[in-house]
Amino acid sequence: FCEAALDMANFRKAILVNADLSDANASQASFIEANATNLVAPRATFLAGRFTNAQLAGSNLSAAKCDNADFRRARLQKIDFSNSSLKGAQLESVDLTEANLQAAVLEGANLSNSDLSKANLRHASLLDARCVRTNLDHCSVDNT
């Protein structure tokens, strides 16, 4: 799927473990309840993508475009979102334990009820982000 055009594709409940979506365009695609553990998708576009209840632990979405994507209740432990854009993303009730969000743009994102313990938020932009009951224990936030 590397560099594939996957706009509005339906991967609901799909098994995409170790799949390569590098540079793919999957805007408005559905990954609801998909198992995409260790997904490789740097520089991919997931604008308004739906990842509700998806498993993306250990995935690489560095420099990805995920504006307005819905990740509610997704399992994103140790995900790499470094240098990614997540403007307006729904990250409510998400497990982002040990996630790399360095230099990520989370402006207007909803991180309420999420676990960001041990996450790297260095140089991340959290302007207007909603963080009600968000666990930020032991995360790195220098120059945020």
C-alpha positions in Angstrom: 0.0 0.0 0.0 3.0 2.3 -0.1 2.1 5.6 -1.7 -1.4 4.2 -2.4 -4.5 6.3 -3.0 -6.9 4.9 -0.3 -9.3 7.8 0.2 -12.5 6.6 1.8 -11.3 3.0 1.9 -13.0 0.7 4.4 -10.5 -1.3 6.6 -13.1 -1.9 9.4 -11.9 -4.8 11.6 -9.1 -5.5 9.1 -5.8 -7.1 10.1 -3.0 -4.7 9.0 -0.3 -5.8 11.4 3.1 -4.6 10.1 1.4 -3.1 6.9 3.3 -0.4 5.0 1.2 2.7 4.2 4.2 5.1 3.8 3.2 8.2 2.0 -0.3 6.8 1.3 -3.3 9.1 1.1 -6.1 7.5 3.2 -8.2 10.6 3.9 -11.7 9.8 5.3 -10.7 6.1 5.4 -12.2 3.8 8.1 -9.9 1.8 10.4 -12.6 1.2 13.0 -11.7 -1.8 15.2 -8.8 -2.6 12.9 -5.6 -4.3 14.2 -2.9 -2.2 12.7 -0.2 -3.0 15.3 3.2 -1.8 14.1 1.8 -0.1 11.1 4.4 1.8 9.1 2.9 5.0 7.7 5.3 7.9 7.9 4.2 11.0 5.9 0.8 9.3 5.2 -2.4 11.4 5.0 -5.3 10.3 7.2 -7.4 13.6 7.2 -10.7 12.9 9.0 -9.8 9.2 9.2 -11.8 7.0 11.6 -9.7 4.9 14.0 -12.3 4.3 16.8 -11.3 1.3 18.9 -8.4 0.5 16.6 -5.1 -1.1 17.8 -2.1 0.9 16.5 0.4 0.2 19.3 4.0 0.5 18.2 3.1 2.1 14.8 5.1 4.8 13.0 2.9 7.7 11.9 5.7 10.3 12.0 5.1 13.4 9.9 1.5 12.1 9.2 -1.4 14.4 8.5 -4.2 13.3 10.9 -6.2 16.5 11.2 -9.8 15.9 12.4 -9.2 12.2 12.7 -11.2 10.2 15.2 -9.0 8.0 17.5 -11.5 7.6 20.3 -10.8 4.6 22.5 -7.9 3.5 20.3 -4.8 1.7 21.7 -1.8 3.8 20.7 0.9 2.7 23.1 4.4 3.6 22.0 3.1 5.1 18.7 5.3 7.6 16.9 3.4 10.7 16.0 6.5 12.9 16.0 6.2 15.9 13.6 2.6 14.9 12.8 -0.4 17.2 12.5 -3.4 16.2 14.7 -5.3 19.4 14.6 -8.8 19.0 15.9 -8.3 15.2 16.3 -10.5 13.2 18.7 -8.1 11.4 21.1 -10.6 11.0 23.9 -10.1 7.9 26.1 -7.0 6.9 24.2 -4.0 5.0 25.6 -1.0 7.0 24.5 1.4 5.5 27.1 5.0 6.1 26.0 3.9 7.7 22.7 6.3 10.0 20.8 4.4 13.2 20.2 7.6 15.3 19.8 6.9 18.4 17.7 3.4 17.2 17.0 0.6 19.8 16.3 -2.3 18.9 18.6 -4.0 22.3 18.4 -7.7 22.0 19.2 -7.4 18.2 19.8 -9.5 16.5 22.5 -7.2 14.5 24.8 -9.7 14.1 27.6 -9.6 11.0 29.7 -6.5 9.8 27.9 -3.4 8.3 29.3 -0.2 10.1 28.1 2.0 8.8 30.9 5.6 8.7 29.9 4.8 10.3 26.5 7.2 12.7 24.8 5.5 16.0 24.2 8.6 18.1 23.7 8.1 21.0 21.3 4.5 19.8 20.7 1.8 22.5 20.1 -1.2 22.0 22.4 -2.9 25.4 21.8 -6.6 25.1 22.6 -6.3 21.3 23.2 -8.7 19.8 25.7 -7.0 17.8 28.5 -9.7 17.1 31.1 -8.8 14.2 33.3 -5.8 13.4 31.1 -3.0 11.4 32.7 0.3 13.3 32.1 2.4 11.4 34.7 6.1 11.3 33.9 5.7 12.8 30.4 8.3 15.1 28.9 6.9 18.6 28.2 9.9 20.8 27.8 9.4 23.8 25.4 5.8 22.8 24.7 
